[in-house]
Amino acid sequence: LFATFAQAPAALNGYLAFSDALSKGRLSAAQRELIALAVGQTNACQYCLSAHTLIGKGAGLSEAAIRAARSGTAEGEQDKALVELAIKIVRQRGLLADSDLADAAAAGVDHG
């Protein structure tokens, strides 16, 4: 990924700025990796799964948590809701029902 971006410095700078902005949000590093693993599995992206398995371990995820995220679930109500919402966003191409957002909100996921 970075080798490709290196061919287009503007794209690389945009990606790095986007990653930096996301790292300053309310989601923990472990939560971001749970989402990345669930999305990688949904997209059948072996590169993504390999990279985020390694990064997830660095963020403190156990082998069981990594397997769970890849299976579409997680321990803890909020983490489970984040994983499920991320998978719905991918599968439904961003077209969510109000009930999808309400389910996530009931588990503590908000717009912040």
N, C-alpha and C positions, 0 to 999 in steps of 0.2 A: 504494500500500500504506500509506504513512504517513498519507495523507489519510484513509483509512478508519480506521486506528487512532486518529487524532486525535479521532474521534467517540466513542471509548471509551478514556479515559485509562488505565484498568486494563489493557486489552489492549495498549496502546502500551508501558506500563511493563514488562509481562511480556515482550513481544517484545524490548525493549531489554536487559533483564536476561539473557534467554536468549542473545542475540547477544553480549553481553559475556562471558558464561561460555564460550561456544564459542571466542571469540577467545583465551582463556587456555589452551586445550588444547594437545596436542602437535602437531596438524596445523598446517602452515605456512599462511599466507594463500593462497599459490598452490595448495596442496592442497585447501583448502576451496573455492576457486573452481573447480578442476577438477571436484570433486564437484557443485557447484551447476550447472555447465554441463551435465554429463552427465545430471543429474536433470531440468533444464529441458528438455533435448532429448527425453528419454524421456517427459516429460509434455506435450510439444508446447506449452510455455508461452513465447510470443514475448516477453512482458514480462520473464520471468525470464532468457531468453537475452540480451536487450538489456542488462539491468542487469548481469548477471554477466560479459558480455563486457567491458564498461567497467571493472568492478571488477577483473576478472582482469588486464586490461592494467596497471592500477594496482598489482597484486600481482606484476607482473613476467612474466606469461605472454606468450609470443609468439603471433602469429597462428596459427602451425602448432600450438602447444600447445592453443589454443582450439578449432581445427578438430578436432584429435584427440580432445579430451574430448567434443565434441559427437558424434563418431563412435563413442564408447565405448571409447577407448583413451588411452594417455598414454605419454610417454617415461619410462623408469625403471620397474623392476620393482614397487616399492612404489606409485608413483603409478598405474600401470596396474591394480594389484590394487584400489586404493581406488575407482577409477572403475568397474571391473567389479562390485565388490561393491555400490556404490551403485545401479547399474542393476538388479542382481538384487533388491535390497531393494524397489525401486519396482515392478518387473514382477511379482514374486512376492508383493507386498503384505506384505513382512516375514517371510514363511515361508521360511526358509533351511534348506537341508540341512546336515548336519555337514560334508559335503565342500566346500560353499561357504565356510564359515568356515576350514576347513583349508587351502584354496587361498590364501585371503587371508593366513593366518598364515604360510604358507610363503614369502610375499613380504615378510614383515616387518610386517604389519598385526596389531596386538594390541588388547587391551581398554583399554589406557591411553589 
